Amino acid sequence: MSCPREYQTEAVIIRKMRLGEADRIITLYTPFYGKLQAVAKAVCKPKSKLSGHLELLAYSQVTLARGKKLDTIIGSQTINSFLPLRKDLNITSCGLYLAELVNLFTAEADNIDNHHLFYLLVNTLERLSQGANSHSCLRYFEIQLLEQAGYRPQLKVCSSCHTPLKPVINTFCPATGGIICPRCSFKETVSYSISVNGLKVFRLFQDCDMSTALRLKLTGELNTELEGLIRNYCYYILEREIKSCVWLDNLK
């Protein structure tokens, strides 16, 4: 049975690229189609009915027509524009960072159920726009993203010798995909120390819901520690820098 020519989906706009003078290629992240690229024709013209509904980071209901190479966006209606995100440079940069992470960690048209990651993205953007602590939002999102992308780090036992971890300063090792104990740390050339409290927060964020995570106020020291660990782990997985991190660092 052939697929219908037109279809609808919820989507968050995570990237836009120029295509000629007035057209754009829009990267959408959707709950059940995964990551899609589609053409928005004449979207940059002053009278375009689509432009206001396809802003970066907007959460919209999008109608698409199937094409041979790229589908075409033929309709869009904003569900939530997350307007406060556009009024504050700090949370704008946080939103763009989330969008870049999703873009880098997901494959186009992977045809799997993506609704957990999709609603994690939507809920995090909503919390940021409501004034939630940006550090807690980002750390929770990163840790949950790693889970959804299949890179959940091992935090309960040493990822090298598999013995239970003790409440001491341990080491996070990207190559082994988790925490290694002091006895095994000398075997790895690239690893990063993690404090007892840092490991507690990492474990909590790995298994709790967002509301619980946001009730915890991260100290600046703890946030910096976890941010560095996660950023290095992402760099190891992706084998590339995350460009929006530069903007985040400059705003600090």
C-alpha positions as CSV (number, residue, x, y, z in Angstrom):
1,M,0.0,0.0,0.0
2,S,1.5,3.3,-1.1
3,C,2.0,6.2,1.4
4,P,-0.3,9.2,1.0
5,R,1.3,12.1,-0.8
6,E,0.6,14.5,2.0
7,Y,1.2,14.0,5.7
8,Q,1.2,15.9,9.0
9,T,3.5,15.9,12.0
10,E,4.5,17.8,15.0
11,A,8.0,19.2,14.7
12,V,10.6,21.4,16.3
13,I,12.6,23.4,13.8
14,I,16.3,22.6,14.6
15,R,18.1,24.0,11.6
16,K,17.6,26.3,8.6
17,M,19.8,26.5,5.5
18,R,19.6,28.9,2.5
19,L,18.4,27.5,-0.8
20,G,18.5,30.3,-3.4
21,E,17.1,33.7,-2.6
22,A,13.7,32.9,-1.1
23,D,13.7,29.2,-0.3
24,R,15.1,27.4,2.7
25,I,15.9,23.8,3.6
26,I,14.4,23.2,7.1
27,T,15.5,20.5,9.4
28,L,12.7,19.2,11.5
29,Y,12.8,16.9,14.5
30,T,9.6,14.9,14.8
31,P,8.2,12.4,17.3
32,F,7.6,9.5,14.9
33,Y,9.5,10.3,11.6
34,G,12.7,11.3,13.4
35,K,14.8,13.9,11.7
36,L,13.6,15.2,8.4
37,Q,14.8,17.8,5.9
38,A,12.2,19.5,3.8
39,V,12.0,22.5,1.4
40,A,10.1,25.6,2.4
41,K,9.5,27.4,-0.9
42,A,9.3,31.2,-0.9
43,V,9.5,31.3,2.9
44,C,11.6,34.4,2.9
45,K,9.2,36.5,0.8
46,P,7.4,39.2,2.8
47,K,3.9,37.7,2.1
48,S,4.9,34.1,3.0
49,K,2.3,32.5,5.2
50,L,4.8,29.9,6.4
51,S,7.7,32.1,7.6
52,G,6.3,32.9,11.1
53,H,5.6,29.2,11.8
54,L,9.0,27.9,10.8
55,E,11.2,30.0,13.0
56,L,14.2,28.3,14.5
57,L,13.2,26.4,17.7
58,A,9.5,26.8,17.0
59,Y,7.2,23.9,17.9
60,S,4.8,23.6,15.0
61,Q,2.3,21.3,13.3
62,V,3.7,20.9,9.8
63,T,2.1,19.6,6.6
64,L,4.4,18.1,4.0
65,A,4.1,16.8,0.5
66,R,6.4,13.9,-0.4
67,G,9.0,14.5,-3.0
68,K,11.6,12.4,-4.9
69,K,14.6,13.8,-3.0
70,L,13.2,16.2,-0.4
71,D,9.7,16.7,0.9
72,T,8.1,20.1,0.6
73,I,6.5,22.0,3.5
74,I,3.0,23.1,2.3
75,G,1.5,24.2,5.6
76,S,2.5,25.0,9.2
77,Q,0.8,26.2,12.3
78,T,2.7,27.2,15.5
79,I,1.9,25.2,18.6
80,N,4.4,27.0,20.8
81,S,6.9,29.7,19.6
82,F,8.7,29.7,23.0
83,L,8.7,33.5,22.7
84,P,10.8,34.2,25.9
85,L,13.7,32.2,24.3
86,R,14.0,35.0,21.7
87,K,14.1,37.8,24.2
88,D,17.1,36.6,26.2
89,L,20.5,35.9,24.7
90,N,21.4,33.4,27.4
91,I,18.4,31.1,27.0
92,T,18.5,31.6,23.2
93,S,22.0,30.2,23.2
94,C,20.8,27.3,25.4
95,G,18.0,26.5,22.9
96,L,20.3,26.6,20.0
97,Y,22.7,24.3,21.8
98,L,19.9,21.8,22.4
99,A,18.9,21.9,18.7
100,E,22.5,21.3,17.6
101,L,22.8,18.4,20.0
102,V,19.7,16.8,18.6
103,N,20.9,17.4,15.0
104,L,24.3,15.8,15.7
105,F,23.1,12.8,17.7
106,T,20.3,11.7,15.3
107,A,20.3,10.3,11.8
108,E,17.9,11.5,9.1
109,A,14.8,9.4,8.6
110,D,15.8,6.6,11.0
111,N,12.2,5.4,11.0
112,I,12.2,4.6,14.7
113,D,9.9,5.8,17.5
114,N,11.6,9.1,18.6
115,H,8.8,10.5,20.8
116,H,10.8,10.3,24.0
117,L,13.6,12.5,22.7
118,F,11.2,14.7,20.9
119,Y,9.1,15.5,24.0
120,L,12.3,15.8,26.0
121,L,13.4,18.6,23.6
122,V,9.9,20.3,23.7
123,N,9.7,20.1,27.5
124,T,13.2,21.5,28.0
125,L,12.6,24.4,25.6
126,E,9.3,25.1,27.5
127,R,11.1,25.0,30.9
128,L,13.8,27.3,29.7
129,S,11.2,29.8,28.4
130,Q,9.5,29.7,31.8
131,G,12.7,30.7,33.6
132,A,13.9,27.4,34.9
133,N,17.6,27.1,35.9
134,S,19.4,26.8,32.6
135,H,22.3,24.8,34.1
136,S,20.0,22.1,35.5
137,C,18.0,22.1,32.2
138,L,21.1,21.6,30.0
139,R,22.8,19.0,32.2
140,Y,19.5,17.0,32.5
141,F,18.9,17.2,28.8
142,E,22.4,16.1,27.9
143,I,22.3,13.1,30.2
144,Q,18.9,12.0,28.9
145,L,20.0,12.6,25.3
146,L,22.9,10.2,25.8
147,E,20.4,7.6,27.1
148,Q,18.1,8.0,24.1
149,A,20.9,8.0,21.6
150,G,22.3,4.7,23.0
151,Y,25.3,6.1,24.8
152,R,24.2,5.8,28.4
153,P,27.3,5.9,30.6
154,Q,28.0,3.3,33.2
155,L,27.9,5.0,36.6
156,K,27.2,2.2,39.1
157,V,30.2,-0.2,38.6
158,C,33.7,0.4,37.2
159,S,33.4,0.3,33.4
160,S,36.8,-1.4,33.2
161,C,36.9,-4.1,36.0
162,H,33.2,-4.1,36.8
163,T,33.6,-3.8,40.5
164,P,31.0,-1.6,42.4
165,L,32.2,2.0,42.7
166,K,33.0,3.4,46.1
167,P,32.2,6.9,47.4
168,V,35.6,8.3,46.6
169,I,37.0,10.5,43.8
170,N,36.7,8.3,40.7
171,T,37.4,8.9,37.0
172,F,35.2,9.3,34.0
173,C,36.6,7.7,30.9
174,P,35.0,8.4,27.5
175,A,36.7,5.4,25.9
176,T,35.2,2.9,28.3
177,G,31.8,4.7,28.3
178,G,31.6,5.4,32.0
179,I,33.3,5.7,35.4
180,I,36.4,3.8,36.3
181,C,37.7,3.1,39.8
182,P,41.1,4.5,41.1
183,R,42.8,1.2,40.5
184,C,41.9,1.2,36.8
185,S,42.4,4.9,36.1
186,F,46.1,4.5,35.4
187,K,45.3,2.2,32.4
188,E,43.6,5.1,30.5
189,T,45.4,8.0,29.0
190,V,42.3,10.2,28.6
191,S,40.1,10.4,31.7
192,Y,38.6,13.1,34.0
193,S,38.2,13.0,37.7
194,I,34.7,13.1,39.1
195,S,33.8,14.1,42.7
196,V,31.5,12.1,45.0
197,N,28.8,14.8,44.6
198,G,29.3,15.0,40.9
199,L,28.7,11.3,40.5
200,K,25.6,11.5,42.8
201,V,24.1,14.2,40.6
202,F,25.0,12.4,37.4
203,R,23.3,9.3,38.7
204,L,20.2,11.2,39.8
205,F,19.8,13.0,36.4
206,Q,20.2,9.7,34.6
207,D,17.2,8.1,36.3
208,C,14.9,10.9,37.6
209,D,12.2,12.9,35.8
210,M,12.7,16.5,34.7
211,S,10.7,18.0,37.6
212,T,12.9,16.2,40.1
213,A,16.1,17.3,38.3
214,L,15.0,21.0,38.3
215,R,14.3,21.0,42.0
216,L,18.1,20.5,42.5
217,K,20.0,23.7,42.4
218,L,23.4,23.0,41.0
219,T,26.3,24.9,42.5
220,G,28.6,26.6,40.0
221,E,31.4,24.2,40.8
222,L,29.2,21.1,40.3
223,N,27.8,22.5,37.1
224,T,31.3,23.2,35.7
225,E,32.4,19.7,36.6
226,L,29.5,17.9,34.9
227,E,29.5,20.3,31.9
228,G,33.2,19.5,31.2
229,L,32.7,15.7,31.6
230,I,29.7,15.6,29.3
231,R,31.2,17.9,26.8
232,N,34.3,15.7,26.5
233,Y,32.2,12.6,26.3
234,C,30.1,14.1,23.4
235,Y,33.3,15.2,21.7
236,Y,34.6,11.6,21.9
237,I,31.4,10.2,20.5
238,L,30.9,12.7,17.7
239,E,34.6,13.3,16.9
240,R,33.8,17.0,16.4
241,E,33.3,20.1,18.4
242,I,29.8,21.4,19.1
243,K,29.8,24.8,17.6
244,S,27.2,26.4,19.8
245,C,29.4,25.7,22.8
246,V,31.5,28.6,21.8
247,W,28.6,31.0,22.1
248,L,27.6,29.5,25.4
249,D,31.1,30.0,26.7
250,N,31.3,33.6,25.5
251,L,28.1,34.5,27.2
252,K,29.5,33.3,30.5
